[in-house]
Amino acid sequence: MEKSSIPSTSNNNNYDAIVVGTGMGGLTCASLLARTGKRVLALEQHYVAGGMTHTFKRKDYVWDVGVHALGEMAPGNFPRKVLDFATEGRVEMHKYDEVYDSFQFPDGLKIDFPANRELFFERLKEQFPHEAKGLDQYRKLISKAAKSGYGHFFVQLLPSSFARILAPFIARKFKKYSQTTTEAALDGIIKDKRLKAVLTAQWGYYGPPPEESSFYMHAVTVRHFWHGGYYPVGGSQVFAEEMGKTIANGGGEIKTRSGVKQILETEGKAIGVELQNGAKYFAPLVISAVGAKATVNNLLNEKWRQSGWSKEILKLEQSPCHVALYLGFDGDITKSGARASNQWFFETYDSHETCWDVEKSDSIAPVLYVSFPSLKDPKHTSSKHTGEVVTFVPYDYFKKWEITLRGKRGEEYNAIKKNLEERLLNQLFKHMPELKKHLTYVEFSTPLSTVFYCHSTRGAIYGISPTPERFRCTSLKPETPFKNFYLTGSDVGTLGVVGAMMGGVLTAAKIEPKLWKQFKK
């Protein structure tokens, strides 16, 4: 992987805030605080900043690891306003196609999701005319459920005493939608099982299947892409590069290869951090962006870990983990079926089957998610193209190797990786056979890569799973019970890159409420 070119300032302890972790949530929080005049130190254990937005290079190929599509990035959308403010307008977002997602089901049904809400429902009604009334109800329900989150996140910004009093009123509608599963919400309005599978086909963007996921999370995801998918011009590493400049412009810096050992505290108040190498940095504000569970398990002292706040977080379930193929191609792959839109290949209509049973030698993944990053970036002009294939797997299958060192996990592990790689490639070429002639490079990653590079608990790709239980948890908010110590990122906001960015906004605005004025312009 390439080392990120993040600007740096002198090394001293004169910081106003320390942010642990430089995923999208940490970067957003740090850059927004920098724009309010704070000198921020952002610490990253990996040798490149960006978390799930970083890129890596092999030979002539560059892949992103987690940025496949971002919604609500048209000028004027709130997330776009946040991105522009955090990067001082230096990141350009490209609407990569008029179709953002394409789906293929086992009986041959193929459906494109267009970047137009009206056309989206028109096409669904053409395919399922007997469900026209149900689709109208579904559309209204999605809008209501997604909007209900405003009250919930507003309550997060209130002092705890006010939040307890006002939450039952302000977040009443949110409670209704967040505590209903996606399956239960659809059962009341949609009868056709195939249509249900189509409407819930984007579950891979947030992790759990319809019978487990909160309908609020489903609604937010669907609405997020109603007006298309966007990709950062120049590749996803521009987020860390440009937010790093904002942090540096405020007098702060990003330090890579700086894993944090623990949060330093005295008398229940956070005062700084100690790194794995023994170095200590001090600041009046400490913010963790490494995920709520990882924060509790890895950064807190025993006293703080035994608090009711910590125990409530540890009860929550992590989102699923994944394996990925990183592919390199040479030639015009668009003539062989590759598209800028993300392609989903479902092998079953059964929404309960979401995880690949890798232990069965003849099993196939229930779904393949295929993305071609090079086709999304208008700056990419080379004949060398990249592709990524992702599917979910059980973490426990890989657990026995989690204590081993990367690159030294042994022959059995390497043999398993090779076997899964070949099976996943065969499944891909069953759907896209013409791509095979262009293939020049293959790399396979397991959930242990996510653990190593992102320190994610159990390799979870999305942090804490968006179940109804997650949204009942009162501990998942910016402010913690420990003075001067905050959480940020997707566990505070919602899932995905933009969800993590919103978590960064919430935490920064909790610390500096005047930030909200910037986004009303």
N, C-alpha and C positions, 0 to 999 in steps of 0.2 A: 504494500500500500504506500501511496505517496504521503509524505509529510505535508500537512497543511501549512500554507503561508499566512499565519496569523500574526498581525503586528503585536509588538510587545514594548513595554516600558521598563523602567528600572525596577529592580527587585527590592522592595521594602514592605513594611507592614502598615503603611499609612493608607489603609483602605476604609471606605465607608460601608462596604458590604462584600461578603464572600459568597459566591454561588458554587455549589458542588455539583458538577456534571454539566456537560455542554451539549446535551440534546436540544431539540427545538424549544422545549420549555425553559431550560436553563439559559440558553442564548437569548431568548426573547425577554425574559425577566431581567437579565443582566444589562442588555442593551437599552431597555426602557428606563431602568434606573440610571444608567449612564446619561441618558438624555435629560434627566431631571437634575443633573449636576453631581451625581454620586460617582466616586471612584470605586470601580468594582473589580474584584479579582475572581475570575472564573477558572475553576480547576477541573482538569480532565485526566483520568487515569490512562486513557489510550494515547497513542502517539499522534493522533489526529483528532481535531475537534469536530463536533457535529452529531455524535450519537448515531441514531438511525438515519440521519441525513448525510452522513459522510460517504465518500466514494473511495473506491480502490482501483488500482491499475495492475494489469498483467499484460506484458508485451504492448500491443497496440490498442488494447481494449480498456475501457473505463466503465465500471458499473456503479450505480447507486445501490444502497442496501435497503432502503425503506421508503423512498419517495417515488411512487408510481403514478399518483394522480392527486392533485389538490383541487378542491372545489372552492367556490365563493371568492375567486381571485380577480373578478372583473373590477375595474376602477369604481370606487364608491361602496363596494361591499366592506363590511366591518373588518373581516380578517385581512383584506388587502390594505385597509387603512393602517392596521397594526403593523403589517409587514413593511409598508412604506416608511412609517415612522421609525421602526426599529433599525432599518437599514439606510435611513436617510435617502430613500428613493433609489437606491443603487441596484435593486434586484428587479429584473424584468420577468414577468410571467407570461408564458405562451399558451394560448388555447390550442391544444395539439390536434384536435379533430372535431368534426361536428358530431361524431359518435365517441363517447368516452369509455363505454364498456360494451363488450360483445359476449353473448352467452350461447353455448351450444349444449343441448340436453340429449340424453341417450336415445330418444326416439326420433332424432333428427331435427327437432324444433330448434330454430335459430332466431335469436332476438337481439337487436342492437338497441342500446339505450342512448337516444339522441340528446344533444345539449339544448333541449327545448322542452319545457314542461308540457306545453299543450300537445306537441307532437308525440311526446312520451305516452300520454294517455290515449291519444288517437290510435296509435299503433297497437297498444294493448287491447283496446276495444275491437279493433279489426281482427286480432287473433282470438279474442275471447268475447264475442258479442253477447253471449248469454250472461256475462258478468258485468255489463255496462253499469248497472245501478251500484253494484258492489264496488266497482272501481271509483265511482264518484264519491262514495262514502269513504273509501280508503284515502283518496286525495285530501279530503277535508280533515280526516283524522291525523294524517301525517303533519299537516300544517299546525293543527292545534297542539299536538304532542310536542313538536319541535319548539314552538313558541313558549310552551310551559316552562322550559328551562331557564328563561330569563329571571323569573322569580326566585328559583332555586339558587342561582349563582349570585343574585343580588343579596340574598340572605347570608351567603358566605362572607360577604364583605362587611357585615354588621358586627358590632361587638357581641360576644356570646350571650350576654344578658338580654339584649334586644332580639337577637336571632331566635332564642327559645320562645319568646312571646309572639313574634310576628310570623314565624315560619308557618304555623298552621293556616294562616290567612293568605300570605303572599305566595307560598309554595304549594297551595292546596291542589291546584290542577297538576302540578308537576308530580306530586305524590301519586295521583291517580294513574298517570301514564307510565311513570318510572317503575311502579310496583306491579304493572301488568306485563306479562311476557309477550313477545312478538307473536308467538303461536296463538295465545289466547285472544289477542286483539284481532288477528285476522280471522279466527274461527267464527267470530260474530258477524262478519260481513262478506267473506269470500268462501264459496263452496268448492270450486274447482281445484283439485289438488295440484294440477300442473301450474295453474296461475299462482297458487300460493308459493310454489317452488320458484317461480319467476320473480315474484315480488320480494321474496326473502333471499334471492340469489347473492346479494351483496354482503351476506353475513361474514364473509371472509375479511371484510374491512374492519370488523370489530371483534371477531373471534368466536364467541359461543353460538350454537345453533338456535333456531327460533324458539324452541321450548325452554331455553335457559336465558336468553338475552332479554334485557329490559326493552320494552317497546319504545321508550324514549330514545334509547341509543339507536335503534333501528330508524326511527323517524328523523333524527338529526342527520344520520348518514345519507338517507334517501334525499332529503331536502338539500344537503350539502352539494350534491352533484346535479341538481335539476337544471342548472344552466351551464353544465359542461365541466370538463376536467382540464387542469392547467399543469404546466411543467416549468421549472425554473430555467431560463435561458442560460446556457453555459454549464448546466448540470447542478445537482443538488448540493455540491460542496460550496456553492456561492452563498448559502445561508450562513454558514460559519465564517466564511471569509468576510462577508459584508457586515454582519453583526459584530464580528471581531474588530472591524475598523471603528464602528460606533463606540464600542467599549473603550478602545484605545483613544479615540477622540475625547472621551470623558476623563482621560487620565488613568484608566484601568488597563487590564491585560488578561489574556487567556494563557494559562500555563498547561501544556500537555505533559504527559508522563509524570503526572502529579496526583497519584492515587491518595485519597484521604483515608487515614486510619480511624480517626474518631473526631467527633465534635467536642471541642473544649468547652467546659461549662464551670461556673462557680455560683453557688447559692441559687441553683435553678435557672440560671441565665446563661445563654450561649455567648461566648466571648471570642471564639475563633475555631481553628481546626489544626489538627496535627496530621502531617502527611505520613505515608508509609516509610519514608526515609528519615523520619524524625523531625523534619523542619516544621516550624509552627508559624501560623499567620493569624493575626488578630484583627477583629473588626466589630463594630457595634451591632451588625446584622449578619446572620448566617442563614443561608437558604439552601435546602437540599432539592436537587432536581434529578435524583437518581432513582426515583420511584419510592412509594411509601414503604413497601415491605423491605426493600433493600436498605432504606434509611434506618428503619428500626433494627434490622438484623445486623447491619454492618457498621453503622456510624454512631449509635447511641451507647452510652455507658449502661451498666446493669440497672442502676436506679431508674433511669428514664425508660429502659426497656420493660420494666415491670409496672409501668403506669397503666391505668385503664385505657388511656388514649392509644398506647402502643398495642395493647392486647386486642383492642377492637380492630385495629388494622390487620394484625396477624391472622385474624379469623377469616379474612376475605380470601377468595380464590383468585389465583393468577389466571390471566388469559392463556390460551394455548401457545405452544411453541411450533417451530416449523423447520423443514429442511428446504434447501434451495439449490437449484442448478444455476450457475453463472456461465453463460454460453457466449462464445465469440464466433461471428460469422464473417465471411468475405463474399462480396457481391451484392446484387440487388435482391434483398430478401423480400421486398414487397411483392415481387412476382411469384414468390413461393408461399404467400399467405400471411406474411407478417404485416402488422398494422400498427399505427400509433396508438389506437385504442387498446385497452387491456382486454385480454381474451380469457374467458372462463370456460373450461371444459368439464361438464358434470357427467359422471358415470352412472348416476342414480338420481331419481326424484325424491328419495327418502332423505328428508332434511335432518334426520337423526344421525345419519352417517356422514360425519365431518372429518374424522381422523383416520389416517392411513394405518391399517393394521400391518405394520412392517414385519412382524414376526412370521406371518404366513408367506411362504415363498412364492405363492401364486397370486397374491393379493395385488390390487391396483389402488391408487389413490382415489378417493371418492370425487375429488375435484382438483383440477390443475388451474392455477392462476398464472397467466403468461403475460409478460411485459417486455417491450422492446425500447429501452431508454433512449437509444440513439435515434430512433424514429420520432421521438417527442421533442428533441432539442433542435431548433432551427439552426443552431451554430454548427451542428454536426454535418460535415460534408464528405467525410471519408467513406470508402467502400467497406471499411471495417465496422461492423455493426454488433451490438450487444443484445442479448436476450436473458431473461430471468424466468425461472419456473419455480413456483412456491406451492407447497401443500403442508397441511398440519400433520403432526405426528405425536405419539405419546412420549413425554419427557422421560418417563421411568425406563424406557428401553435403552437410553443413553446414560442413565444416572451413574452406573458403576464406573464410568470413565471420568466423572467430573473432578475427581481429585488428581488426575493425571495432567501432565504438562502438554500444552499445545505442540503438536508435531512429534510427540513422544508417547502416544497412547497405545502403541503396540500393534502387532500384526492382525489380531482379531478385529480390532476397531477399524483398521484400514481396509480389511476384507469386507466388512459390513458396509462401509462407505462406498466401496467400489460396486458392491452388489446393488445397493439402493440407487446409485447413480445410473447404472445400466438399465434398471427397471423403469426409472423415471424418464430416461431418454426414450426408451421403447414406447412408453405411453404417450409422450409428446409427439413422436413421429407417426404414431397411429393417427393422430388428428391432423398433423401438419407434415406429411411425408416429404414434400419438396424441400423443406428446410435442411434436410440431412446433407444434401450435396454442398451446402454452404458452410457447414460446421467445421471450424478449425481449432476450437479451444473449449475445454470443459473443466469446470471446477465445482465441487460439491461441498456444501456446508451443512452441518448438523446444528441442533440447538446449543451444543457446547461452544460454537462460535459466538452465538449471541451472549452466552454467559461470559466468555472471555473478553470480548470487545466492548460489551455494554454493561457488564456486571448485572445483567437482568436475572432476577430470581426465577429459577427453573426455566430459563431461556424464554420467558414470556415475551412475545413480540409486542403486546399492547399494554403491558403493566397489569393492573388489577382488572379482572374480568367485569364487563358491564352488565352484571346481573341485577335484579331488583335489590339484592342484599347490598351490593356496592352503593347504590343510591340511597339506601337507608343509613349508611354509615356517616355519623356526624363528625368523624375524625378527618375525613378527606376534604380538607379546606386549607386555604393558605396559612392561617394562623394556627399554631400549636399551643398546648398548655405551657410550654416553656418559653420564657421571655426572650425576645430577640431571635427566636428560631422559627423559620417558616418552611413550608413545603411548596413546591411548584411542579409544573409539568402535567402530563396527561392524567395522572391520578387525582389531580386537583381540578382539571378541566374535563375534557372528554378524550376519546381515543384518536390515534392517528397524529399526523404532523400538525395539522391545524388545531386539533384538540389539545395537543401539548402546548402549542403557541397560545391558545386561549388560557391555559393554566398559567403560563408566564405572565399574561396580562393581568389576570386576577390577583396574583401575588404582588406584582409590581404596584398595582392600583391600591391594594390593601395597605402597602407601605407608604405610597405617595398618591393619595386620592386625586390630586390635581391632574394626573395623567388622563383621566376621562375627558377632560376638556379638549385634548388633542384630537380625539376621535370623533368629535361632534362637528368638526369643520367640514 
